[in-house]
Amino acid sequence: MVESAGNDLFSIFQKYTKGAEMDGKTFAKFCKDTKLVDKKLTGTDVDLIFASIKEVRTISFDQFKKGIEKCATKKGKTYDDCVTIICGSGGPQFKGTQADYVKFHDDKSLYTGVYANGGPSTVDIGSGGKISDLSQLADRSGADVRGVKK
């Protein structure tokens, strides 16, 4: 049982690192995704734990296990309890930002003016519905200073 939990823990470590070492940002994401971060173990605590276990900028799997031990101590749980929680998480969680509903932008029945009729169109100008040059889009005929046609 302990050996399979160690293999599961190593596979989750690899899912987060995609290599052999983990940096501080990834360790913090790991702790948040696996729900280790709570009132007893804050994000600041996670950063301090990472700083205490690293030798260079990244940590190896053995250092990662030491970090889990320190997290377990801070939470008041055993190492095995934390490993069970981590193995149950399944790996990284990817969440994107969802845009809010904006009444006048998303509800097309509320459009007014030109946009209520489909918006401005330049497709039907020119021969065959295609625009061949700028003269079909802009009126370049003579006008006075105020823009009145001569």
LUMLO-619951 format. One line per 5 residues: for each residue x, y, z of N, C-alpha, C. Coordinates in pm, whole numbers. Layout:
X/Y/Z/X/Y/Z/X/Y/Z; ...
END
This chain:
83/-120/0/0/0/0/87/126/0; 187/131/87/275/248/95/354/263/-34; 396/152/-94/474/157/-217/389/211/-333; 262/168/-342/176/218/-450/145/366/-429; 129/409/-302/107/551/-276/230/632/-316
351/577/-294/473/645/-336/482/657/-487; 439/552/-558/438/557/-704/336/659/-754; 217/664/-690/116/762/-728/166/903/-701; 234/921/-589/288/1053/-554/394/1095/-655; 478/1001/-698/580/1034/-798/515/1068/-932
408/999/-969/342/1029/-1097/276/1167/-1092; 221/1205/-977/164/1339/-964/274/1444/-968; 388/1415/-904/504/1505/-910/545/1527/-1056; 549/1421/-1134/588/1433/-1274/483/1508/-1356; 355/1493/-1323/250/1567/-1396/267/1717/-1376
308/1757/-1257/327/1900/-1230/457/1952/-1289; 562/1872/-1286/693/1922/-1327/723/1900/-1473; 672/1792/-1532/708/1753/-1669/860/1742/-1680; 921/1694/-1575/1067/1680/-1571/1109/1623/-1438; 1226/1665/-1394/1282/1607/-1272/1276/1703/-1153
1249/1831/-1175/1254/1927/-1066/1135/2022/-1069; 1101/2075/-952/985/2163/-936/1030/2297/-882; 975/2406/-936/1008/2539/-886/903/2585/-784; 924/2702/-726/837/2751/-620/695/2779/-665; 680/2835/-784/547/2865/-836/467/2738/-856
532/2635/-908/466/2507/-931/431/2439/-800; 519/2451/-700/491/2393/-569/369/2460/-506; 358/2591/-521/242/2664/-467/114/2622/-540; 121/2608/-672/4/2562/-750/-35/2422/-707; 65/2336/-688/39/2200/-643/-37/2200/-511
8/2280/-415/-58/2284/-284/-200/2339/-293; -224/2435/-381/-359/2489/-397/-450/2389/-468; -399/2325/-573/-481/2229/-649/-520/2108/-567; -433/2064/-478/-461/1944/-399/-534/1978/-270; -574/2102/-253/-650/2148/-136/-571/2134/-5
-440/2143/-13/-359/2145/109/-365/2283/174; -382/2386/92/-387/2522/143/-524/2546/206; -523/2587/333/-646/2622/404/-610/2724/511; -690/2734/618/-662/2833/722/-536/2799/802; -507/2671/816/-388/2630/891/-261/2639/808
-271/2612/678/-155/2618/587/-188/2721/479; -131/2840/493/-160/2948/399/-59/2949/284; -85/3033/186/7/3048/74/144/3095/117; 148/3182/218/276/3229/272/353/3114/335; 280/3028/408/345/2911/469/406/2820/362
333/2803/251/381/2719/142/511/2777/85; 515/2909/66/636/2974/15/753/2956/112; 726/2969/241/832/2953/341/882/2808/347; 790/2713/335/829/2572/334/917/2543/213; 878/2597/97/959/2574/-24/1099/2633/-5
1106/2754/51/1236/2818/71/1324/2738/168; 1262/2671/264/1340/2595/362/1390/2462/308; 1323/2405/206/1365/2274/156/1450/2281/30; 1453/2396/-35/1530/2404/-160/1677/2429/-133; 1759/2377/-222/1902/2405/-214/1941/2507/-320
1880/2493/-437/1898/2590/-545/1761/2651/-575; 1728/2674/-700/1598/2733/-735/1486/2630/-743; 1521/2503/-758/1421/2398/-775/1443/2287/-674; 1341/2200/-661/1351/2088/-567/1336/1956/-641; 1399/1853/-588/1387/1718/-644/1269/1647/-578
1246/1523/-617/1135/1446/-561/1155/1421/-411; 1278/1392/-369/1305/1368/-226/1278/1495/-144; 1319/1611/-197/1291/1737/-130/1141/1766/-130; 1074/1726/-237/929/1741/-249/859/1665/-135; 905/1543/-108/847/1463/2/872/1530/136
990/1592/153/1017/1666/277/922/1784/291; 893/1848/178/797/1960/179/658/1914/218; 617/1797/171/486/1744/209/484/1713/359; 595/1661/412/604/1635/556/587/1764/636; 652/1871/591/641/2000/660/499/2056/649
437/2039/532/298/2083/515/207/2005/609; 229/1875/620/148/1791/709/164/1835/855; 285/1865/895/310/1910/1032/237/2042/1058; 244/2134/962/179/2265/977/27/2250/985; -27/2154/910/-172/2132/910/-218/2050/1030
-126/1985/1100/-162/1901/1213/-210/1763/1170; -163/1717/1054/-200/1585/1001/-75/1501/986; -94/1373/954/20/1287/930/61/1296/783; 181/1252/756/233/1249/618/144/1162/531; 101/1046/582/18/954/504/-119/1015/473
-175/1093/564/-302/1160/538/-287/1257/421; -178/1333/421/-154/1429/313/-131/1358/180; -57/1247/182/-32/1172/59/-163/1117/4; -253/1073/91/-384/1024/48/-464/1136/-19; -461/1254/40/-531/1370/-19/-471/1404/-155
-339/1404/-164/-270/1438/-288/-300/1337/-397; -294/1208/-363/-319/1104/-463/-464/1105/-510; -554/1152/-425/-695/1162/-463/-724/1280/-554; -631/1375/-562/-655/1496/-642/-646/1467/-792; -561/1374/-831/-552/1336/-971/-455/1417/-1056
-401/1524/-1007/-305/1600/-1085/-344/1746/-1099; -280/1818/-1190/-303/1961/-1205/-447/1993/-1245; -497/2104/-1194/-630/2154/-1227/-613/2278/-1314; -673/2278/-1430/-662/2393/-1520/-798/2462/-1526; -798/2590/-1489/-922/2668/-1487/-899/2798/-1561
-987/2831/-1651/-979/2957/-1722/-1077/3058/-1667; -1060/3182/-1701/-1151/3287/-1656/-1274/3286/-1744; -1390/3288/-1682/-1516/3290/-1755/-1565/3434/-1762; -1599/3480/-1882/-1645/3618/-1900/-1784/3636/-1841; -1809/3753/-1783/-1940/3784/-1729/-2039/3812/-1841
-2167/3793/-1813/-2272/3824/-1909/-2291/3975/-1910; -2287/4037/-2028/-2308/4179/-2044/-2434/4197/-2129; -2538/4252/-2067/-2671/4258/-2127/-2672/4319/-2267; -2615/4436/-2284/-2625/4505/-2413/-2527/4453/-2517; -2434/4370/-2477/-2341/4312/-2574/-2384/4173/-2616
-2429/4092/-2521/-2459/3952/-2550/-2600/3927/-2599; -2696/4013/-2563/-2835/3994/-2604/-2860/4071/-2734; -2860/4002/-2846/-2871/4069/-2977/-3010/4126/-3001; -3110/4086/-2924/-3244/4144/-2940/-3248/4288/-2890; -3148/4331/-2814/-3143/4468/-2762/-3059/4560/-2849
-3004/4512/-2959/-2924/4596/-3048/-3012/4705/-3110; -2955/4824/-3134/-3029/4935/-3195/-2953/4988/-3315; -3017/5071/-3392/-2954/5138/-3504/-2909/5044/-3614; -2794/5071/-3670/-2740/4993/-3781/-2718/4849/-3740; -2675/4828/-3616/-2642/4693/-3570/-2765/4605/-3553
-2883/4666/-3534/-3006/4588/-3525/-3038/4522/-3658; -2991/4582/-3767/-3015/4529/-3901/-2896/4453/-3956; -2804/4413/-3871/-2692/4331/-3916/-2560/4403/-3923; -2556/4531/-3893/-2431/4603/-3893/-2395/4659/-4028; -2294/4744/-4032/-2252/4803/-4160/-2192/4698/-4251
-2209/4718/-4381/-2157/4620/-4475/-2082/4688/-4588; -1967/4635/-4622/-1892/4684/-4737/-1880/4574/-4842; -1944/4463/-4818/-1931/4348/-4907/-2004/4370/-5039; -2119/4439/-5033/-2199/4453/-5154/-2154/4568/-5244; -2049/4638/-5212/-1999/4746/-5296/-1908/4688/-5404
-1912/4746/-5524/-1823/4702/-5629/-1884/4592/-5715; -1807/4546/-5810/-1857/4445/-5902/-1846/4306/-5839; -1951/4233/-5843/-1949/4096/-5793/-1942/4087/-5641; -1975/4196/-5571/-1974/4192/-5426/-1836/4202/-5364; -1735/4237/-5443/-1600/4247/-5390/-1549/4389/-5402
-1468/4430/-5307/-1408/4562/-5310/-1275/4550/-5382; -1258/4630/-5487/-1136/4619/-5565/-1036/4730/-5535; -1085/4848/-5492/-992/4956/-5456/-1056/5050/-5354; -978/5145/-5305/-1023/5234/-5199/-1134/5329/-5245; -1144/5356/-5372/-1246/5450/-5421/-1387/5397/-5397
-1401/5270/-5379/-1534/5214/-5351/-1573/5230/-5204; -1479/5260/-5118/-1508/5279/-4977/-1513/5426/-4936; -1433/5512/-4999/-1423/5652/-4961/-1457/5741/-5080; -1537/5846/-5054/-1572/5943/-5157/-1461/6047/-5165; -1388/6045/-5276/-1274/6135/-5293/-1306/6254/-5386
-1434/6277/-5412/-1470/6389/-5501/-1445/6522/-5429; -1436/6627/-5506/-1400/6758/-5452/-1503/6810/-5354; -1454/6884/-5252/-1540/6945/-5152/-1471/7069/-5100; -1553/7160/-5041/-1491/7282/-4985/-1435/7250/-4845; -1390/7355/-4775/-1325/7340/-4647/-1416/7272/-4544
-1545/7299/-4555/-1642/7245/-4459/-1687/7105/-4497; -1641/7049/-4609/-1678/6915/-4651/-1801/6910/-4740; -1850/7027/-4784/-1965/7034/-4871/-1919/7011/-5014; -1990/6924/-5088/-1952/6892/-5226/-1964/7014/-5314; -1872/7027/-5407/-1870/7141/-5500/-1967/7120/-5611
END
